Amino acid sequence: MTIADVDAIVIGAGVVGAACADALSARGLRVAIIEHDIAGGGATAAGMGHLVVMDDNLAELTLTAYSLALWREFVGQRPQRHEYSNCGTIWVAADEEELAAARSKAHTLSTFNLDCRMLTPAELYAHEPQLRPGLAGGLLVAGDGLVYAPKSARLLLERATHQGAVTRRARVTGIDDHAVVLADGSRLQARHVVLAAGTGSRALLPALPVQPKKGHLAITDRYPGFVRHQLVELGYIKSAHAASGDSVAFNLQPRPTGQILIGSSRQFDTTDPAVEPAMLARMLRHAATLTPALAGLNVLRCWTGMRAATPDGLPLIGPCAARRGLWLATGHEGLGITTALATAQLLAAQMLGESAAIPYHPYLPHRFS
Ligand SMILES: Cc1cc2nc3c(=O)[nH]c(=O)nc-3n(C[C@H](O)[C@H](O)[C@H](O)COP(=O)(O)OP(=O)(O)OC[C@H]3O[C@@H](n4cnc5c(N)ncnc54)[C@H](O)[C@@H]3O)c2cc1C
């Protein structure tokens, strides 16, 4: 197949674009992926890779729970290829108010048949002895896990390639009806164009309701067993869904290498990718208030990434009226690794008129038009 005769062009080979290319080529469509940089090197490489069920609203819960089931299937019998771990998440409750939030979360997740249980303080410390004394308890969500997302993106692309997809290294500079324009001036046509360019999407469609939310992360040397679950404070939810201002939240991840990945921060109104010492220090200090021994560990590397955030925190998955034949798969904010596989299935179902496993209307782009 040459790039001149494809059914669908996917712009961007992050985890979302790679998943879309995989899902479309699996259905027999001839797919071309256009990526101007390293596949999986955008937000996908910057993220934590936490596969997490989030329940801020029914649409978010439905999408994350569905996608986690797809991840477990994909990772299957070869978890090492994804550096997958089924570590689960412990939501840490500092006080009675957060414990009440944990109970409410447990109730919601249970109604979705998701495996979770409340932890007393004694159980919390038995699971995670490094947590500071005096915490009120926690909630263990057993089905959550983690992957090394750039690797998973490459595995999705590999599968898409086996299914006939082709990849081209080029920058898309414009989108027309049923076509894209490349930096060298050439024009590629296809019945479908899928915009999956993460925070790069708005440069191609300036009216898109997506803004960058900057995040910092840090990774330590190897300390196997220091923590065993992804540890997240209940207060994280407030930080994750703030619509303005800078914030940090405690989010600690045990990498399968024994390293500890430390997050996270959120900042609006900046596209500067530089690590900001003040923000990084604030994030690390906050993490050490919940796990004091963290202060003595060796941090090897710090970096930042940009999340593509929509006003309501839900992704844009579906047709876009701005151009004929244009589809969106973007705006996944801090959950794009988790929700990539479900996104791809919902997009493919809409494109091919199939019935989808979950309702797709909450994520349709025209909700903002
Ligand atoms: C600090 C941080 C922590 C995170 N933690 C998690 C987490 O634990 N769990 C989770 O689920 N999510 C997490 N996320 C969110 C997740 O990383 C993103 O939602 C997800 O990676 C988005 O994937 P994507 O494919 O849409 O975008 P990207 O990975 O950014 O991919 C877009 C691709 O498009 C390409 N591109 C852009 N413009 C063009 C163009 N004009 N022409 C050609 N190619 C183009 C880019 O080079 C890039 O490769 C985190 C994000 C950050 C920043």
The ligand as an ORCA input file, in Angstrom:
! r2SCAN-3c Opt
* xyz 0 1
  C       2.856     14.883     33.788
  C       1.802     14.024     33.162
  C       1.378     12.880     33.817
  C       0.403     12.053     33.225
  N       0.051     10.897     33.847
  C      -0.887     10.091     33.274
  C      -1.248      8.868     33.890
  O      -0.677      8.468     34.906
  N      -2.238      8.124     33.316
  C      -2.874      8.530     32.183
  O      -3.786      7.824     31.732
  N      -2.522      9.671     31.559
  C      -1.545     10.454     32.073
  N      -1.195     11.624     31.481
  C      -1.921     12.030     30.276
  C      -1.409     11.296     29.066
  O       0.005     11.312     29.048
  C      -1.966     11.957     27.801
  O      -3.355     12.171     27.932
  C      -1.758     11.049     26.596
  O      -0.417     10.654     26.500
  C      -2.187     11.779     25.347
  O      -1.813     10.992     24.246
  P      -1.944     11.570     22.788
  O      -1.570     10.490     21.870
  O      -3.267     12.242     22.648
  O      -0.890     12.790     22.755
  P       0.689     12.765     22.568
  O       1.333     11.649     23.281
  O       1.174     14.141     22.858
  O       0.840     12.446     21.024
  C       0.542     13.385     20.016
  C       1.513     13.154     18.872
  O       1.156     13.989     17.800
  C       2.323     14.453     17.191
  N       1.994     15.680     16.484
  C       1.544     16.835     17.038
  N       1.334     17.745     16.078
  C       1.648     17.151     14.899
  C       1.636     17.596     13.538
  N       1.254     18.831     13.206
  N       2.049     16.736     12.568
  C       2.439     15.464     12.871
  N       2.459     14.995     14.158
  C       2.074     15.837     15.143
  C       3.280     14.684     18.357
  O       4.650     14.674     17.932
  C       2.941     13.511     19.254
  O       3.777     12.393     19.032
  C      -0.187     12.431     31.999
  C       0.259     13.575     31.338
  C       1.260     14.361     31.895
  C       1.730     15.554     31.139
*
